[in-house]
Amino acid sequence: MTDFETILLDLDRAARVATVTLNRPESLNSFNRTMCEEMRQVWHLIKADEDINAVVLRAAGDRAFSAGLDVKSSYEQPEIVWNHEDPGELLSPKWQKMWKPVVCAVQGVCTAGALYFVNEADVVICAQEATFFDSHVSAGLVSALEPVGLMRRVGLGDTLRMALMGNDERVGAETALRIGLVTEVVARDQLWARAHEIAATIAAKPPTATQGTVKAIWESLDKPYRAAMDQGLIYTRLGNPIAKAELAERPLPQTPPRIR
């Protein structure tokens, strides 16, 4: 276990899975400047570790996955307004060009800036009591950044409803499953184990194949259809020979497929 001030990092080299735990439960796992900087550092550490092929992102405590930005702390920005940054850039594995698949496990409250974590994950699951909402407008703030990522996951209608209803409506686990915000709902006591199981299943596959898949799909969101298809073809030509060699060196275990 590698400790930082605001997060925990555990590297399970046998399963090839890194587990990142937001570790400010007394502050509902809200992020401050320190957590943002540490998250950026962690994404780079994981990216460079060739023994890790997938990531679990989770949070300590039962009350909240994360309440977003810690409003009691000072998130200092540069004096020059044009140099201001979105905290999501530091929190995001994709902004940091970390293409290893991320499985996000949500319990309790997930609100406001916490949606950065959900938006940037590749697989999101949650506990039965999890609730999702966007508190910005209720606090007199424009909700302009998190909805951009959220809209890619759940669509315009549900994104606008969450952004405009603010604190007055919570998206429960079953609704989150229905609208595609999460892909699976489990009991709280099974959440972390199930997230690790999914990540380990992914991590057992050739890493060039999984990382190339993540990179191709996420980058396609920023491109017209034909340009995305052309770039995807290049990625298959580059990645497939390497991934096939990886598979030959380490064949996948023969296990029956899971029916979801």
RORO-174525 format. One record per atom (N, C-alpha, C): residue in one letter; x, y, z. Coordinates in steps of 0.2 Angstrom, whole numbers, plus 5000, padded with zeros to 4 digits. Example, Ala and Ser with C-alpha at 12.3 -4.5 7.8 and 13.67 -1.06 7.14 Angstrom:
A506649725039/A506249785039/A506649845039/S506449895035/S506849955036/S506450005039/
END
This chain:
M500449945000/M500050005000/M500450065000/T500350114995/T500750174995/T500250234997/D500550265002/D500050315005/D500250385003/F499750425001/F499850495000/F499450535005/E499450595005/E499050635010/E498250625009/T498050625003/T497350625002/T497050564999/I497450514996/I497250454993/I497750394995/L497450334994/L497850274995/L497950244988/L498550214987/L498650184981/L498950114983/D498550064980/D498749994981/D498949964975/L499449924974/L499649894968/L499649814968/D499149784966/D499049714966/D499349684959/R500049674960/R500349644954/R500149574952/A499949534956/A499749474954/A499149474950/A498649524951/A498049534947/A498149584942/R498749624942/R498949674938/R498449734938/V498149744944/V497649794946/V497949844951/A497849914949/A498049964954/A497349984957/T497349994964/T496750024967/T496850094970/V496550144968/V496550214970/V495950224974/T496150244981/T495550254985/T495550334988/L495050364986/L494950434989/L494950434996/N495350465000/N495450455007/N495350515011/R494750545010/R494550605015/R493850595017/P493750545020/P493050525022/P492750575027/E493150605031/E492850665035/E492650725032/S492850735025/S492650785021/S492250765015/L491950705016/L491550675011/L491950665004/N492550645005/N493050635000/N493050694995/S492950754997/S492950804992/S493650824991/F493750844985/F494450854983/F494650934984/N495350934986/N495651004987/N496251004982/R496651054982/R497251064978/R497651004979/T497750984985/T498250924986/T497950864983/M497350844984/M497150784980/M497150794973/C497050844970/C497050854963/C497850844960/E498250874964/E498950864962/E499150784963/E498950754969/E499150684970/E498750644965/M498150654963/M497850614957/M498250614951/R498450674949/R498850684943/R499550644944/Q499850644949/Q500450604950/Q500250524950/V499750504953/V499550434953/V499450414946/W499050454942/W498950424935/W499550414931/H500050464932/H500650454929/H501050394932/L501050384938/L501350324941/L501050254938/I500450254938/I500050194935/I500250184927/K500250244924/K500350244917/K501050214915/A501550224920/A502250204918/A502350134921/D501850104925/D502050044928/D501749984923/E502249954920/E502049904915/E501749834918/D501749834925/D501449774928/D500749784930/I500449844928/I499749864930/I499449874923/N498849834923/N498449844917/N497749874917/A497549884924/A496849914925/A496849944932/V496349984933/V496350024939/V495650024942/V495550014948/V494950024952/V494950094955/L494450134954/L494450204958/L493850194963/R493950204969/R493450194974/R493550254980/A493150254985/A493250304990/A493050274997/A493450295002/A493350275009/A492750295012/G492450265017/G491850285020/G491250255017/D490650265020/D490050245018/D489550305016/R489750365018/R489250425017/R489350445010/A489950445007/A489950485001/A490550454997/F490450444990/F491050434986/F491450494985/S491050554984/S491450614984/S490850674983/A491050724987/A490550784987/A490850834982/G491350824978/G491650864973/G492150914976/L492150974974/L492651024976/L492551034984/D493051034988/D493051054995/D492951134995/V492351154997/V492251224997/V492551255003/K492751215008/K493051245014/K493851255013/S494051235007/S494851235006/S494951295001/S495551315000/S495651364995/S495951324989/Y495651324983/Y495951294977/Y496251354973/E496851364974/E497151424972/E497251424964/Q497151474961/Q497251484953/Q497751534952/P498151524946/P498651574944/P498251644944/E498651704945/E498451764945/E498151784938/I498451764933/I498251774926/I497651734924/V497151764923/V496451724922/V496551674916/W496951694911/W496951644905/W497351584907/N497651584913/N498051524915/N497651484920/H497051504921/H496651464926/H496551394923/E496451344927/E496351274925/E495751244928/D495451194925/D494951154927/D495151104932/P494951094938/P495251044942/P495150974939/G494650964935/G494550904931/G495150884927/E495550924925/E496150914921/E496650874925/L496650884931/L497150854935/L496850784938/L496250784939/L495850724941/L495750674936/S495850694930/S495650644924/S496150604921/P496050534921/P496550494918/P496650514911/K496150534907/K496150544900/K496550604899/W496450654903/W496850724902/W497550704903/Q497750654907/Q498450634908/Q498650584904/K498250564898/K498450514893/K498650454897/M498250434902/M498250364905/M497750324902/W497850274898/W497350244894/W497250174897/K497450154903/K497350094906/K496650094908/P496250044907/P495450044909/P495350064916/V494850104918/V494750124925/V494050104926/V493950064932/V493350044935/V493150084941/C492650124940/C492450164946/C491850134950/A491950134957/A491550104961/A491250154966/V490550174965/V490250224969/V489750204974/Q489850234980/Q489450224986/Q489250284989/G488650294992/G488450354995/G488250404990/V488450464992/V488350524988/V488850534983/C488650554977/C489150574971/C488850634968/T489150694969/T488850754967/T489450804964/A489150854960/A489550904958/A490250884955/G490750904957/G491450894954/G491550814955/A491250774959/A491350704959/A491150674952/L490750704948/L490550684942/L491150674937/Y491650714939/Y492350714935/Y492550644935/F492550604941/F492850544941/F492350494937/V491750504938/V491250454934/V491350464927/N491350524925/N491350544918/N491950514914/E492550514918/E493150484915/E493350414916/A492850374919/A492950304920/A492750264914/D492950204913/D492750164908/D492150124909/V492150094916/V491650054918/V491450084925/V490750104926/V490550124932/V490050084935/I490150064942/I489650024945/I489550064952/C488950044955/C488750074961/C488450034966/A488450054972/A488050014978/A487350034977/Q486949994980/Q486150004980/Q485950074983/E486350104988/E486150164991/E486450224988/A486850214982/A487150274979/A486650324976/T486850384977/T486450434974/T486850484970/F486650514964/F487050554960/F486550614959/F486950674960/F486550744958/F487150794957/D486850844954/D487350904952/D487050964956/S487450984961/S487251034966/S487451104964/H487751114958/H487951184956/H487451234957/V486951234953/V486451284952/V486151304959/S486051254964/S485751264970/S486251304974/A486851304973/A487351344976/A487451414973/G487051424967/G487151484964/G487751484959/L487951424956/L488451414952/L488251394945/V488551414940/V488451384933/V488751314933/S488351264931/S488551204930/S488751194922/A489451204921/A489651214914/A490151154912/L490451124917/L491051084915/L490851004916/E490650984922/E490450914923/E489950894918/P489450934916/P488950914911/P489150894904/V489750924902/V490050904896/V490250834896/G490550814901/G490750744901/G490150694902/L489650714907/L489050674909/L488650664902/M488550714898/M488150714892/M488350654888/R489050644887/R489350584883/R489050524886/R488950514892/R488750454896/R488050444896/V487650494897/V486850484898/V486450524893/G486750564889/G486350604884/G486150664887/L485850704882/L485650774884/L485150784889/G484550744888/G484050754892/G484150744899/D484450684901/D484550674908/D485150714911/T485550744907/T486150784909/T485750854911/L485350884907/L485050944908/L484550934914/R484250884915/R483850874921/R484250874927/M484750834927/M485250834933/M485550904935/A485750944929/A486051004930/A485551054933/L484951054930/L484451104932/L484151094938/M484051034940/M483651014946/M484051024953/G484751024952/G485151034958/G485050994963/N485051014969/N484950974975/N484250944976/D483750964972/D483050954973/D482850884970/E483350854967/E483250784964/E483850744964/R483750684967/R484350634967/R484250574962/V484750554958/V484650504954/V484950434958/G484450394959/G484550334963/G484950284959/A485150224962/A485550174958/A485150144953/E484550134954/E484150094948/E484050144942/T483950214944/T483850254938/T484550264935/A485050274939/A485750274936/A485850214931/L485650154933/L485750104929/L485350104922/R484650134923/R484250134917/R484450184912/I484750244915/I484950294910/I485750284907/G486050234910/G486750214908/G487250254911/L487150284917/L487650314921/L488050264924/V487750204926/V488150154929/V487950094924/T488350034925/T488249974921/T488049924926/E488049934932/E487949874937/E487749904944/V487349874947/V487149894954/V487249834959/V487649844964/V487749784969/V487649804976/A487649764980/A487549774988/A488249814990/R488149854995/R488749894997/R489349844999/D489149795002/D489749755005/D490049714999/Q489749714993/Q490049684987/Q490449724983/L490349794984/L490549844979/L491249834977/W491749844982/W492449844981/W492649774978/A492449724980/A492649654977/A492449654970/R491749674969/R491549664962/R491949714957/A492149774959/A492549814955/A493249784954/H493549754959/H494149724958/H494049664953/E493549634954/E493449574949/E493449594942/I493049644941/I492949674934/I493649694931/A494049734936/A494649764934/A495149704932/A495149654937/A495649594936/A495449554929/T494849554928/T494649524922/T494849554915/I494849624916/I495049664910/I495849664910/A496149664916/A496849664916/A497249604914/A496849544914/A497149484911/A497149484904/K496849524900/K496849524893/K497449564891/P497649554884/P498249594882/P498249664883/P498749694887/P498649774888/P498649814882/T499049794877/T499049834871/T498349834868/A497949784868/A497249784866/A496849824870/T496849814876/T496349854881/T496549924881/Q497149944881/Q497350014881/Q497150054874/G497350014869/G497150034862/G496450044861/T496050004864/T495250004864/T495050074867/V495350084873/V495150144877/V495350204873/K495950204871/K496150264868/K495750274861/A495650224857/A495250234851/A494550264852/I494250234857/I493550244858/I493450314861/W493850334866/W493850404869/W494050454864/E494550444860/E494750494855/E494250504850/S493850454849/S493350454843/S492750504845/L492650524852/L492150564854/L492250634851/D492950654850/D493150724848/D493150724840/K492950674837/K493050674829/K492450664826/P492450684819/P491850664815/P491950594814/Y491350564812/Y491350494811/Y491850464807/R491950484801/R492350454796/R493150464799/A493250524802/A493950534804/A494050484810/A493550474814/A493650424820/A493750354817/M493450334812/M493550274809/M494150264806/D494450314802/D495150314799/D495650304805/Q495550344810/Q496050344815/Q496050274819/G495450244820/G495350184823/G495650124819/L495650134812/L495950084808/L496750084809/I497050144810/I497750154811/I497950114818/Y497450124823/Y497650094829/Y497650024829/T497149994825/T497149914824/T497749894821/R497949924816/R498549904812/R499249914817/L499249964821/L499749974826/L499749924831/G499149914834/G499149874841/G499049804840/N498649784835/N498449714834/N499049664834/P499649674830/P500149634830/P500549624837/I500549684841/I500849684848/I500449644852/A499749654852/A499249624857/A499249544856/K499249524849/K499249454848/K499949424851/A500449454850/A501149434853/A501049424861/E500749474864/E500649474871/E500149414873/L499649404869/L499149344871/L499549284870/A499949274865/A500349214864/A500849194870/E501149254873/E501549244879/E501149224885/R500549254886/R500149244892/R499449234890/P499249164888/P498549154886/P498049164891/L497449184889/L496949204894/L496749134897/P496549134904/P496249074907/P495549064904/Q495448994904/Q494848974901/Q494248964906/T493849024906/T493349024911/T492649034907/P492149014910/P491449024906/P491349094907/P491049124901/P490849194901/P490249204907/R490249264909/R489749294914/R489149324910/I488549304912/I487949324909/I487749384913/R487649444910/R487449504914/R486749524912/
END
